[in-house]
Amino acid sequence: MFMDTTSISFEGAGGETLGQRGHSKDHRPDLMQLILCVVIDNEGRPICTEIMPGNTADVSVLLPTIDRLRHRFAIG
C-alpha cells in the first residue's frame, strides 16, 4: 500500500467542521484548507480516501489510518 496526503485550499462559505488554517502545501496560508489522504494498493488502485481538518499534521494521520484499514479490510 501507498498513502499520501495533500492540503486542498478553498474559498467561500462552508467547511466549518473541516476547514482550518494549517501548513499550506500550495503556499496559500491565507485560505482555509482541508487534508485529503489517499491510500492505493501496489497496482495503483484506490483503497480509500479520508478527509481531515486542515490543521492536521501528516505524521499524525499515518498510524490511525493504518489501524482503520486493518480493521475495515483485514489488511496485514
DSSP file (Angstrom, degrees, kcal/mol; ACC not computed):
  #  RESIDUE AA STRUCTURE BP1 BP2  ACC     N-H-->O    O-->H-N    N-H-->O    O-->H-N    TCO  KAPPA ALPHA  PHI   PSI    X-CA   Y-CA   Z-CA
    1    1 A M              0   0    0      0, 0.0     2,-0.4     0, 0.0    40,-0.2   0.000 360.0 360.0 360.0 152.4    0.0    0.0    0.0
    2    2 A F  E     -A   40   0A   0     38,-2.6    38,-2.7     2,-0.0     2,-0.4  -0.999 360.0-168.6-130.1 133.7    0.9    3.6   -0.6
    3    3 A M  E     +A   39   0A   0     -2,-0.4     2,-0.3    36,-0.2    36,-0.2  -0.978   8.2 173.6-125.2 137.2   -0.5    6.5    1.3
    4    4 A D  E     -A   38   0A   0     34,-2.2    34,-2.7    -2,-0.4     2,-0.3  -0.988  12.0-158.2-139.1 149.4   -0.2   10.2    0.5
    5    5 A T  E     +A   37   0A   0     -2,-0.3     2,-0.3    32,-0.2    32,-0.2  -0.922  11.4 175.3-123.5 152.8   -1.7   13.4    1.9
    6    6 A T  E     -A   36   0A   0     30,-2.0    30,-2.9    -2,-0.3     2,-0.4  -0.980  28.4-118.4-148.3 157.9   -2.1   16.8    0.5
    7    7 A S  E     -A   35   0A   0     -2,-0.3     2,-0.5    28,-0.2    28,-0.2  -0.808  20.6-159.5 -98.4 141.7   -3.8   20.0    1.5
    8    8 A I  E     -A   34   0A   0     26,-2.8    26,-1.8    -2,-0.4     2,-0.2  -0.974   8.7-153.0-122.7 116.4   -6.6   21.5   -0.5
    9    9 A S  E     -A   33   0A   0     -2,-0.5     2,-0.3    24,-0.2    24,-0.2  -0.561  16.4-179.2 -86.1 151.5   -7.3   25.2   -0.1
   10   10 A F  E     -A   32   0A   0     22,-2.4    22,-0.8    -2,-0.2     2,-0.3  -0.986  15.8-148.8-148.5 159.0  -10.8   26.6   -0.7
   11   11 A E        +     0   0    0     -2,-0.3     2,-0.1    20,-0.1    20,-0.0  -0.820  53.7  37.7-120.3 161.5  -12.6   29.9   -0.6
   12   12 A G  S    S-     0   0    0     -2,-0.3     2,-0.1     3,-0.0    -2,-0.1  -0.359  91.4 -28.8  97.6-174.1  -16.2   30.8    0.2
   13   13 A A  S    S+     0   0    0     -2,-0.1     2,-0.1     2,-0.0    -2,-0.1  -0.331  94.5  44.7 -79.0 160.4  -18.7   29.7    2.7
   14   14 A G        +     0   0    0     -2,-0.1    -2,-0.0     1,-0.0     0, 0.0  -0.339  56.8  95.6 100.0 177.2  -18.9   26.2    4.1
   15   15 A G     >  +     0   0    0     -2,-0.1     4,-2.7     1,-0.1    18,-0.1   0.757  40.9 149.7  73.4  25.5  -16.4   23.9    5.5
   16   16 A E  T  4 S+     0   0    0      1,-0.2    -1,-0.1     2,-0.2    -3,-0.0   0.824  73.6  40.1 -62.2 -31.0  -17.0   24.9    9.1
   17   17 A T  T  4 S+     0   0    0      1,-0.1    -1,-0.2     3,-0.0    -2,-0.0   0.837 131.2  22.7 -88.6 -33.6  -16.0   21.5   10.5
   18   18 A L  T  4 S+     0   0    0     35,-0.1    36,-2.3    34,-0.1     2,-0.5   0.727  96.2  98.5-104.3 -27.6  -13.1   20.6    8.3
   19   19 A G     <  +     0   0    0     -4,-2.7     2,-0.3    34,-0.2    15,-0.2  -0.497  48.7 146.7 -69.9 117.5  -11.9   24.0    7.1
   20   20 A Q  B     -B   33   0A   0     13,-2.3    13,-2.1    -2,-0.5     2,-0.5  -0.931  50.4-107.2-141.7 162.6   -8.9   25.1    9.2
   21   21 A R        +     0   0    0     -2,-0.3     2,-0.2    11,-0.2    11,-0.1  -0.829  57.6 132.8 -92.8 135.6   -5.7   27.1    8.7
   22   22 A G        -     0   0    0     -2,-0.5     2,-0.7    12,-0.0    33,-0.2  -0.814  63.9 -33.2-157.7-164.7   -2.6   24.9    8.7
   23   23 A H        -     0   0    0     -2,-0.2     2,-0.7    31,-0.1     3,-0.0  -0.566  63.0-146.9 -68.9 112.0    0.6   24.3    6.8
   24   24 A S    >   -     0   0    0     -2,-0.7     3,-1.2     1,-0.2    -1,-0.1  -0.738  15.3-166.7 -89.3 116.1   -0.4   25.0    3.2
   25   25 A K  T 3  S+     0   0    0     -2,-0.7    -1,-0.2     1,-0.3   -17,-0.0   0.680  91.9  53.8 -73.7 -17.5    1.4   22.8    0.7
   26   26 A D  T 3  S-     0   0    0      2,-0.1    -1,-0.3    -3,-0.0    -2,-0.1   0.136 118.1-111.8-103.2  20.2    0.2   25.1   -2.1
   27   27 A H  S <  S+     0   0    0     -3,-1.2    -2,-0.1     1,-0.1     3,-0.1   0.845  80.5 123.2  59.2  40.9    1.6   28.2   -0.4
   28   28 A R    >   +     0   0    0      1,-0.1     3,-1.8     3,-0.1    -1,-0.1  -0.549  18.6 157.4-127.6  66.2   -1.8   29.8    0.4
   29   29 A P  T 3   +     0   0    0      0, 0.0    -1,-0.1     0, 0.0     4,-0.1   0.640  69.9  69.7 -66.4 -10.7   -1.8   30.2    4.2
   30   30 A D  T 3  S+     0   0    0     -3,-0.1     2,-0.3     2,-0.1    -9,-0.0   0.620  92.3  71.6 -79.5 -12.6   -4.5   32.9    3.8
   31   31 A L  S <  S-     0   0    0     -3,-1.8   -20,-0.1     1,-0.1     2,-0.1  -0.721  86.1-110.9-106.2 153.2   -7.1   30.4    2.8
   32   32 A M  E     -A   10   0A   0    -22,-0.8   -22,-2.4    -2,-0.3     2,-0.3  -0.443  44.3-176.7 -70.2 154.1   -9.0   27.7    4.7
   33   33 A Q  E     -AB   9  20A   0    -13,-2.1   -13,-2.3   -24,-0.2    21,-0.9  -0.946  22.4-150.2-148.0 167.4   -8.0   24.2    3.8
   34   34 A L  E     -AC   8  53A   0    -26,-1.8   -26,-2.8    -2,-0.3     2,-0.5  -0.912  25.1-118.0-133.2 163.9   -8.6   20.5    4.5
   35   35 A I  E     -AC   7  52A   0     17,-2.6    17,-2.8    -2,-0.3     2,-0.5  -0.913  21.7-159.9-108.0 127.0   -6.3   17.5    4.3
   36   36 A L  E     -AC   6  51A   0    -30,-2.9   -30,-2.0    -2,-0.5     2,-0.5  -0.920   4.6-166.4-107.4 128.3   -7.0   14.7    1.8
   37   37 A C  E     -AC   5  50A   0     13,-3.1    13,-2.4    -2,-0.5     2,-0.4  -0.959   4.0-171.2-114.9 130.5   -5.5   11.3    2.4
   38   38 A V  E     -AC   4  49A   0    -34,-2.7   -34,-2.2    -2,-0.5     2,-0.5  -0.982   4.8-165.6-124.3 133.3   -5.4    8.7   -0.4
   39   39 A V  E     +AC   3  48A   0      9,-2.6     8,-3.4    -2,-0.4     9,-1.4  -0.979  11.8 179.1-118.9 127.7   -4.4    5.0    0.0
   40   40 A I  E     -AC   2  46A   0    -38,-2.7   -38,-2.6    -2,-0.5     2,-0.1  -0.883  23.7-120.7-124.4 158.1   -3.7    2.9   -3.1
   41   41 A D    >   -     0   0    0      4,-2.6     3,-1.9    -2,-0.3    -1,-0.0  -0.253  44.1 -87.0 -87.0-177.9   -2.6   -0.7   -3.5
   42   42 A N  T 3  S+     0   0    0      1,-0.3    -1,-0.1     2,-0.1    -2,-0.0   0.562 128.3  55.1 -70.4  -6.8    0.6   -1.9   -5.2
   43   43 A E  T 3  S-     0   0    0      2,-0.2    -1,-0.3     0, 0.0     0, 0.0   0.377 121.2-105.0-102.3   1.1   -1.3   -1.9   -8.6
   44   44 A G  S <  S+     0   0    0     -3,-1.9    -2,-0.1     1,-0.3     0, 0.0   0.571  73.8 140.7  88.2   9.4   -2.3    1.7   -8.2
   45   45 A R        -     0   0    0      1,-0.1    -4,-2.6     2,-0.0    -1,-0.3  -0.696  56.6-112.4 -86.5 136.1   -6.0    1.0   -7.4
   46   46 A P  E     +C   40   0A   0      0, 0.0    -6,-0.3     0, 0.0     3,-0.1  -0.452  31.2 179.7 -69.4 136.3   -7.5    3.3   -4.7
   47   47 A I  E     -     0   0A   0     -8,-3.4     2,-0.3     1,-0.4    -7,-0.2   0.801  63.4 -29.3 -99.1 -46.7   -8.4    1.5   -1.5
   48   48 A C  E     -C   39   0A   0     -9,-1.4    -9,-2.6     2,-0.0    -1,-0.4  -0.989  46.9-143.2-163.5 164.7   -9.8    4.5    0.4
   49   49 A T  E     -C   38   0A   0     -2,-0.3     2,-0.3   -11,-0.2   -11,-0.2  -0.963  14.8-168.5-130.0 151.5   -9.8    8.2    0.9
   50   50 A E  E     -C   37   0A   0    -13,-2.4   -13,-3.1    -2,-0.3     2,-0.4  -0.991   9.7-149.7-138.6 147.8  -10.1   10.2    4.1
   51   51 A I  E     +C   36   0A   0     -2,-0.3   -15,-0.2   -15,-0.2     3,-0.0  -0.973  19.3 178.8-119.8 132.7  -10.6   13.9    4.7
   52   52 A M  E     -C   35   0A   0    -17,-2.8   -17,-2.6    -2,-0.4     4,-0.1  -0.842  39.8 -75.1-127.4 163.9   -9.3   15.6    7.8
   53   53 A P  E >   -C   34   0A   0      0, 0.0     3,-1.8     0, 0.0   -34,-0.2  -0.219  47.7-112.8 -56.5 150.3   -9.3   19.1    9.2
   54   54 A G  T 3  S+     0   0    0    -36,-2.3   -20,-0.2   -21,-0.9   -31,-0.1   0.604 112.9  58.5 -65.9 -13.5   -6.9   21.5    7.5
   55   55 A N  T 3  S+     0   0    0    -37,-0.2     2,-0.4   -33,-0.2    -1,-0.3   0.193  76.8 121.8-100.4  17.5   -4.7   21.8   10.6
   56   56 A T    <   -     0   0    0     -3,-1.8     2,-0.2    -4,-0.1    -4,-0.1  -0.665  62.1-129.1 -81.4 128.7   -4.0   18.1   10.8
   57   57 A A    >   -     0   0    0     -2,-0.4     3,-1.2     1,-0.1     4,-0.4  -0.569  12.8-128.0 -77.6 140.0   -0.2   17.2   10.7
   58   58 A D  G >> S+     0   0    0      1,-0.3     3,-1.7    -2,-0.2     4,-0.9   0.884 106.9  56.6 -52.7 -44.0    0.7   14.5    8.1
   59   59 A V  G 34 S+     0   0    0      1,-0.3     4,-0.5     2,-0.2    -1,-0.3   0.745 100.7  58.0 -66.3 -22.3    2.6   12.4   10.7
   60   60 A S  G <4 S+     0   0    0     -3,-1.2    -1,-0.3     1,-0.2    -2,-0.2   0.554 102.9  55.7 -83.2  -5.5   -0.5   12.2   12.9
   61   61 A V  T <> S+     0   0    0     -3,-1.7     4,-2.1    -4,-0.4     5,-0.2   0.778  89.3  72.7 -94.2 -31.8   -2.5   10.6   10.2
   62   62 A L  H  X S+     0   0    0     -4,-0.9     4,-2.3     1,-0.2     5,-0.2   0.929  99.0  39.0 -57.4 -60.5   -0.4    7.5    9.2
   63   63 A L  H  > S+     0   0    0     -4,-0.5     4,-2.4     1,-0.2    -1,-0.2   0.905 116.5  48.8 -66.0 -43.7   -0.9    5.1   12.2
   64   64 A P  H  > S+     0   0    0      0, 0.0     4,-2.2     0, 0.0    -1,-0.2   0.893 112.5  50.2 -62.2 -36.1   -4.6    5.8   12.8
   65   65 A T  H  X S+     0   0    0     -4,-2.1     4,-2.3     2,-0.2    -2,-0.2   0.914 110.0  49.7 -66.5 -42.3   -5.3    5.3    9.1
   66   66 A I  H  X S+     0   0    0     -4,-2.3     4,-2.4    -5,-0.2    -1,-0.2   0.917 110.5  50.7 -61.7 -43.6   -3.4    2.0    9.0
   67   67 A D  H  X S+     0   0    0     -4,-2.4     4,-1.8     1,-0.2    -2,-0.2   0.920 110.6  48.6 -61.0 -43.9   -5.3    0.8   12.0
   68   68 A R  H  X S+     0   0    0     -4,-2.2     4,-2.7     1,-0.2     5,-0.2   0.898 111.5  50.4 -63.5 -39.7   -8.6    1.6   10.4
   69   69 A L  H  X S+     0   0    0     -4,-2.3     4,-2.6     1,-0.2     6,-0.7   0.900 107.4  53.6 -65.1 -40.8   -7.6   -0.1    7.2
   70   70 A R  H  X S+     0   0    0     -4,-2.4     4,-1.0     4,-0.2    -1,-0.2   0.903 115.3  40.3 -60.4 -40.8   -6.6   -3.3    9.1
   71   71 A H  H  < S+     0   0    0     -4,-1.8    -2,-0.2    -5,-0.2    -1,-0.2   0.897 119.5  43.4 -76.3 -40.8  -10.0   -3.4   10.7
   72   72 A R  H  < S+     0   0    0     -4,-2.7    -2,-0.2    -5,-0.2    -3,-0.2   0.897 132.1  17.9 -72.5 -40.7  -12.1   -2.5    7.7
   73   73 A F  H  < S-     0   0    0     -4,-2.6    -3,-0.2    -5,-0.2    -1,-0.2   0.319  96.4-118.4-118.8   6.8  -10.4   -4.6    5.1
   74   74 A A     <  +     0   0    0     -4,-1.0     2,-0.4    -5,-0.3    -4,-0.2   0.899  51.4 171.7  53.9  44.4   -8.4   -7.2    7.0
   75   75 A I              0   0    0     -6,-0.7    -1,-0.2    -9,-0.1    -2,-0.1  -0.711 360.0 360.0 -86.5 132.0   -5.1   -5.8    5.6
   76   76 A G              0   0    0     -2,-0.4    -1,-0.1     0, 0.0    -6,-0.1   0.424 360.0 360.0 -93.5 360.0   -2.0   -7.3    7.1
